[in-house]
């Protein structure tokens, strides 16, 4: 199964020439700045939070140009395969080979996960690292250093792993000596120290990422009332797993508790810890998207597999085994039918094709002589921040040369090029002009006064003036 998935993943990567999304692409822009001898602009307009582990990867791959971006996506795609392999192992611990197959199949068939991998989201390698740390601890309790290393790597991609590492240090140090406890605390502190060190070297402020993230959240007005988060987290979890699998996961948790499966305690602990960090993130103003709940969803998928296959762990002489097996068979048939009726790989293919067409259209516009002529006269402006890293990467431009019209510090643009997004795609998440300001984005879609329409295609148009 895993070999077939790996082959399919590589074939899919080769078939659809996708490129990294906003956060990951910015790491490549910053890597190029470093290679050019320039301090990376972490404080650029609405730039994402930096992620330290992406830097060595981007520094290695950035000199390869677009080929480097494609290799990065391949790493992400293979991280998805590694994630499925880890879930397979967790499923095997929970319910043998049958449980391993079901757990792996459940994660492999959640099409939003391979889609995230195909467009270079760092959440997939993050989840793979956390999942493998969980595998090591579940299969060999108190594994120690190897688990800390994986959590440290995960913690340089997402700070949620800091809490996991801290809790693991408490687990390891509960019956340890004070010297051992100090060592565990030091291991748990690796990721936040690395993150702060990178911030200190680049910006002079070891807390830059924390403060920058809070400031950006305030600017984008994303804060959510705390009382809305419980139901929202359930709904987003269902968006990942789908409602039948989520219901099975709850049943699996109940059954594991009844069967006293203490060996699954670490796996179960991932759920409340992830939900807690999601509450902190969402109430603090970061986007309320399902990606921040992926680790909990992965653990729940294993418990869903346990609900279907846990009967194999019950003594053969127990009447409970036969009843559980019969109920599992009914649920499997129903689940298979639901999956066939509600899973559409064509949607993923269509989304990847649309992304490819939009990027091709952007490259086409940037290659037009009309664009090059006005771009030489002044800055290139775009409606908001979302196209900035793409254009900077494609044209190898410094930060001041590509600006967002939503940036209030820009002032009135007198000369240069102004790119406008065609109406049919302006609400796509990767381009959404309506996120902020709250006027629907109409103002930032307007070219500056006196700019003339010079060229356009199905996705973009360029206006310009030379004065």
C-alpha positions in Angstrom: 0.0 0.0 0.0 2.7 2.5 1.0 4.9 1.7 -2.0 1.9 2.2 -4.3 1.1 5.5 -2.6 4.7 6.7 -3.0 4.6 5.8 -6.7 1.3 7.6 -7.1 2.5 10.6 -5.2 5.6 11.0 -7.4 3.5 10.5 -10.6 1.1 13.1 -9.4 3.9 15.5 -8.6 5.3 15.0 -12.1 1.9 15.4 -13.8 0.9 18.7 -12.1 3.7 21.3 -12.0 2.5 23.0 -8.9 4.6 25.5 -6.9 4.8 26.4 -3.2 2.1 28.6 -1.7 2.5 32.0 0.0 4.4 31.1 3.3 6.7 28.6 1.7 7.4 30.8 -1.3 8.4 33.7 1.0 11.1 31.4 2.4 12.6 31.2 -1.0 12.4 34.9 -1.6 14.2 35.5 1.7 16.7 32.8 0.9 17.5 34.6 -2.4 18.0 37.8 -0.4 20.4 36.1 1.9 22.3 34.7 -1.1 22.4 38.2 -2.6 24.0 39.5 0.6 20.8 41.3 1.8 19.2 40.9 5.2 15.8 39.1 4.6 12.8 41.3 5.0 10.8 39.6 7.8 9.0 42.9 8.4 7.8 43.2 4.8 4.2 44.3 4.3 2.0 41.4 5.6 4.9 39.0 5.3 4.2 35.6 6.9 5.9 34.5 10.1 9.3 33.0 9.3 9.8 29.2 9.9 13.4 28.4 10.7 13.5 24.9 9.3 12.5 26.2 5.8 15.7 28.3 5.6 18.3 25.6 5.1 16.0 23.9 2.6 15.3 27.2 0.7 19.0 28.2 0.7 19.9 24.9 -0.8 17.2 25.0 -3.5 16.8 28.7 -4.3 19.8 28.8 -6.7 17.9 26.2 -8.9 15.1 28.7 -9.6 11.8 27.2 -10.4 13.3 23.7 -10.4 14.1 24.3 -6.7 10.5 25.1 -6.0 9.5 21.9 -7.7 11.9 19.9 -5.6 10.5 21.5 -2.5 7.0 20.4 -3.5 8.3 16.9 -4.0 9.7 17.0 -0.5 6.3 18.0 0.7 4.6 15.3 -1.3 6.9 12.6 0.1 6.3 14.0 3.6 2.6 13.1 3.0 3.7 9.6 2.2 5.8 9.6 5.4 2.7 10.8 7.3 0.6 8.0 6.0 3.4 5.5 6.9 3.4 6.9 10.5 -0.4 6.6 10.7 -0.1 3.0 9.4 2.2 2.2 12.3 -0.1 3.8 14.9 -3.0 1.9 13.4 -1.0 -1.3 13.8 -0.4 -0.6 17.5 -4.1 0.1 17.9 -5.6 -2.8 16.1 -3.0 -4.9 14.2 -2.6 -5.1 10.5 -6.3 -4.5 9.8 -6.2 -1.4 11.9 -3.0 -0.3 10.1 -4.6 -0.7 6.7 -7.8 1.2 7.8 -5.9 4.0 9.5 -3.5 4.5 6.5 -6.4 4.4 4.1 -8.4 6.9 6.1 -5.6 9.5 6.0 -4.6 8.7 2.4 -8.2 9.3 1.2 -8.6 12.7 3.0 -8.0 14.5 -0.3 -7.4 17.9 1.3 -4.2 16.5 2.8 -2.5 15.5 -0.5 -3.7 18.8 -1.9 -1.9 20.7 0.9 1.2 18.7 0.1 0.9 19.4 -3.7 1.0 23.2 -3.1 3.8 23.2 -0.6 2.1 23.8 2.7 4.5 23.3 5.6 1.7 21.7 7.7 2.3 18.3 6.0 5.9 17.8 7.0 5.1 19.3 10.4 2.4 16.6 10.9 4.7 13.9 9.6 7.3 14.8 12.2 4.8 14.9 15.1 3.3 11.6 13.9 6.6 9.8 13.8 7.5 11.2 17.2 4.2 9.7 18.4 5.1 6.4 16.7 8.4 6.2 18.5 6.8 7.0 21.9 3.8 4.6 21.5 5.9 1.7 20.2 8.8 2.3 22.7 7.6 4.3 25.7 10.0 6.9 27.0 12.1 6.7 23.9 13.6 10.1 24.9 16.2 11.8 22.7 14.8 10.6 19.3 11.3 11.9 20.2 12.8 15.3 21.3 14.7 15.6 18.1 11.6 15.1 15.9 9.6 17.5 18.1 12.4 20.0 17.8 12.3 19.8 14.0 8.6 20.1 14.1 8.9 23.1 16.5 11.0 25.0 13.9 8.0 24.7 11.5 5.1 25.4 13.9 5.3 26.7 17.5 2.5 24.3 18.6 5.2 21.6 18.8 6.8 23.6 21.7 3.9 22.7 23.9 4.2 19.0 22.8 7.9 19.0 23.6 7.3 20.7 27.0 4.6 18.1 27.9 7.0 15.3 26.8 9.7 16.8 29.0 7.3 16.6 32.0 6.4 13.0 31.1 10.1 12.0 30.9 11.1 13.9 34.0 8.3 12.7 36.3 10.4 10.0 37.9 13.8 11.3 36.8 16.7 12.9 38.7 17.1 16.7 38.7 20.0 16.4 36.3 17.9 14.4 33.9 15.0 16.9 34.2 17.4 19.7 33.3 18.5 17.8 30.2 14.9 17.2 29.2 14.0 20.8 29.6 17.0 21.8 27.5 15.9 19.4 24.7 12.4 20.8 24.8 13.8 24.3 24.6 15.7 23.7 21.3 13.0 24.8 18.9 12.0 28.1 20.6 15.6 29.0 21.2 16.4 28.4 17.5 13.4 30.4 16.4 14.4 33.3 18.7 18.0 33.1 17.6 17.0 33.5 13.9 14.8 36.4 14.8 17.6 38.0 16.8 20.1 37.7 14.1 17.8 39.0 11.3 15.8 41.7 13.2 17.6 42.3 16.4 14.4 41.2 18.3 14.3 37.6 19.6 10.5 38.0 20.0 9.9 39.4 16.5 7.9 36.4 15.2 5.6 36.5 18.1 5.0 40.2 18.1 4.8 40.4 14.3 2.2 37.6 14.2 0.1 39.4 16.8 0.4 42.7 15.0 -0.6 41.1 11.6 -3.6 39.4 13.2 -4.8 42.7 14.7 -4.4 44.4 11.3 -6.3 41.7 9.5 -9.1 41.8 12.2 -9.3 38.0 12.5 -10.0 37.7 16.3 -12.7 35.2 17.1 -14.8 35.2 20.3 -13.8 32.3 22.5 -17.3 31.0 22.8 -17.5 30.4 19.0 -14.4 28.2 18.9 -15.7 24.8 20.3 -18.3 24.4 17.5 -16.0 25.9 14.9 -13.2 23.4 15.9 -15.7 20.5 15.5 -16.8 21.7 12.1 -13.3 22.2 10.9 -12.4 18.7 12.1 -15.3 17.3 10.1 -14.0 19.3 7.1 -10.8 17.2 7.4 -12.2 13.8 8.3 -15.9 14.1 7.2 -18.7 13.6 9.7 -19.0 9.8 9.5 -15.2 9.4 10.3 -15.4 11.9 13.0 -18.3 10.0 14.6 -16.4 6.8 14.3 -13.4 8.5 16.0 -15.5 9.4 19.0 -16.8 5.8 19.1 -13.2 4.6 18.9 -12.2 6.8 21.9 -15.1 5.4 23.9 -14.2 1.8 23.0 -10.5 2.4 23.8 -11.4 3.7 27.2 -13.7 0.8 27.8 -11.0 -1.7 26.8 -8.4 0.2 29.0 -6.0 0.8 26.1 -3.5 2.7 28.1 -0.9 2.2 25.3 -2.9 4.7 23.3 -2.8 7.4 25.9 -0.1 9.4 24.2 -2.0 9.3 20.9 -5.2 10.4 22.6 -3.4 13.3 24.3 -2.6 14.8 20.9 -6.3 15.7 20.5 -6.9 18.0 23.5 -3.4 19.5 23.2 -4.0 20.4 19.5 -7.5 21.8 20.2 -6.1 23.9 23.0 -3.4 25.4 20.8 -6.0 26.0 18.1 -8.1 27.9 20.6 -5.0 30.1 21.5 -4.3 30.6 17.8 -7.9 31.5 16.8 -8.7 33.7 19.7 -5.4 35.5 19.1 -6.4 36.4 15.6 -4.7 33.9 13.3 -6.8 32.4 10.5 -9.4 29.9 11.7 -8.5 27.2 9.2 -8.5 23.5 9.5 -4.8 23.2 9.0 -4.2 24.1 12.7 -6.2 21.0 13.7 -4.5 18.5 11.5 -2.6 16.7 14.3 -5.8 16.1 16.3 -7.5 14.9 13.1 -4.7 12.4 12.5 -5.0 11.0 16.0 -8.8 10.8 15.6 -8.4 8.9 12.3 -6.5 6.2 14.2 -9.3 5.9 16.7 -11.8 5.7 13.9 -9.7 2.8 12.6 -9.8 1.3 16.0 -13.6 1.6 16.1 -13.7 -0.6 12.9 -10.8 -3.0 13.6 -10.4 -3.1 17.4 -12.5 -6.3 17.6 -9.4 -8.1 16.4 -7.7 -7.3 19.7 -10.5 -8.9 21.8 -10.2 -12.4 23.1 -11.7 -14.9 20.7 -13.8 -16.5 23.4 -15.5 -13.2 24.2 -19.0 -12.7 22.8 -18.2 -9.0 22.7 -15.8 -9.8 19.8 -18.5 -11.2 17.5 -20.9 -8.3 18.2 -18.1 -5.7 17.6 -17.1 -7.5 14.4 -20.6 -7.5 13.0 -21.2 -3.9 13.8 -17.8 -3.1 12.2 -18.8 -4.9 9.0 -22.0 -2.8 8.7 -20.1 0.4 9.4 -17.4 -0.5 6.8 -20.0 -1.1 4.2 -21.8 2.2 5.0 -18.5 4.1 5.1 -17.3 2.6 1.8 -20.6 3.8 0.2 -20.3 7.3 1.7 -16.7 7.5 0.5 -17.5 6.5 -3.1 -20.4 9.0 -3.2 -18.6 11.9 -1.6 -15.0 11.6 -2.6 -14.1 13.3 -5.9 -10.5 13.3 -7.0 -11.6 15.4 -9.9 -12.0 18.3 -7.6 -8.3 18.1 -6.5 -7.2 17.7 -10.2 -9.4 20.7 -11.2 -7.9 22.8 -8.4 -4.4 22.0 -9.3 -5.1 22.7 -13.0 -6.6 26.1 -12.1 -3.6 27.0 -10.0 -1.3 26.1 -12.9 -3.4 28.2 -15.4 -3.4 31.2 -13.1 0.4 31.1 -12.6 0.9 30.6 -16.4 -1.3 33.7 -16.9 0.8 35.7 -14.5 4.0 34.7 -16.2 2.5 35.6 -19.5 1.6 39.1 -18.3 5.0 39.7 -16.8 6.6 38.7 -20.1 4.6 41.3 -22.1 6.6 44.2 -23.6 3.9 46.6 -22.4 4.4 45.4 -18.9 8.2 45.6 -19.0 8.1 49.2 -20.4 6.0 50.6 -17.5 7.6 48.4 -14.9 10.8 50.1 -15.7 9.2 53.5 -14.8 8.2 52.8 -11.2 7.0 50.2 -8.8 4.8 47.2 -9.6 1.6 47.3 -7.6 -0.9 44.5 -6.9 -4.2 44.7 -5.1 -3.0 43.1 -1.8 -0.1 41.2 -0.4 -0.9 37.8 -1.9 0.9 38.2 -5.2 4.0 39.9 -3.9 6.2 36.9 -3.3 5.2 35.3 -6.6 6.1 38.4 -8.6 9.3 39.0 -6.6 10.4 35.4 -7.2 9.5 35.4 -10.9 11.3 38.7 -11.6 14.0 38.5 -8.9 13.0 41.9 -7.5 13.8 43.6 -4.1 11.0 44.4 -1.7 10.5 48.1 -2.7 9.9 47.2 -6.3 6.7 45.2 -5.7 4.0 46.9 -3.5 0.4 46.3 -2.5 -2.2 49.0 -3.1 -3.8 47.9 0.2 -0.6 49.2 2.0 -1.6 52.6 3.4 2.1 53.7 3.3 2.2 53.4 -0.5 0.8 56.8 -1.3 -0.5 57.7 -4.7 1.4 55.8 -7.5 2.4 58.2 -10.3 4.3 55.8 -12.6 4.9 52.1 -13.0 2.7 49.1 -13.5 -0.5 48.2 -11.7 -1.8 44.7 -11.9 -5.5 44.0 -11.5 -7.0 40.5 -10.9 -9.9 39.5 -13.2 -13.2 39.3 -11.4 -13.8 35.5 -12.0 -10.8 34.6 -9.8 -10.4 37.5 -7.4 -12.1 35.6 -4.5 -9.9 32.5 -4.7 -8.1 32.0 -1.3 -4.6 32.5 -2.9 -5.7 35.9 -4.3 -8.7 37.0 -2.2 -8.9 40.8 -2.4 -11.9 40.9 -0.1 -10.2 39.6 3.0 -9.1 43.2 4.1 -10.2 45.9 3.7 -13.8 45.1 4.4 -15.2 47.0 1.4 -15.0 43.9 -0.7 -11.7 45.0 -2.2 -13.1 47.3 -4.8 -10.8 50.2 -4.0 -7.6 48.1 -4.3 -8.7 46.6 -7.6 -8.8 50.1 -9.1 -5.6 51.2 -11.0 -4.1 54.6 -9.9 -5.5 57.7 -11.6 -4.2 58.3 -15.1 -3.1 54.7 -15.6 -4.1 53.2 -19.0 -5.0 49.6 -19.8 -2.0 48.1 -21.6 -2.5 44.3 -21.7 -4.4 41.5 -20.2 -5.4 37.8 -20.3 -8.0 35.5 -18.7 -6.6 36.1 -15.2 -4.9 39.5 -15.0 -4.6 42.9 -16.6 -1.9 45.5 -16.3 -2.3 49.2 -16.3 0.6 51.6 -16.5 2.0 55.1 -16.9 5.5 56.5 -17.4 5.9 60.1 -16.1 
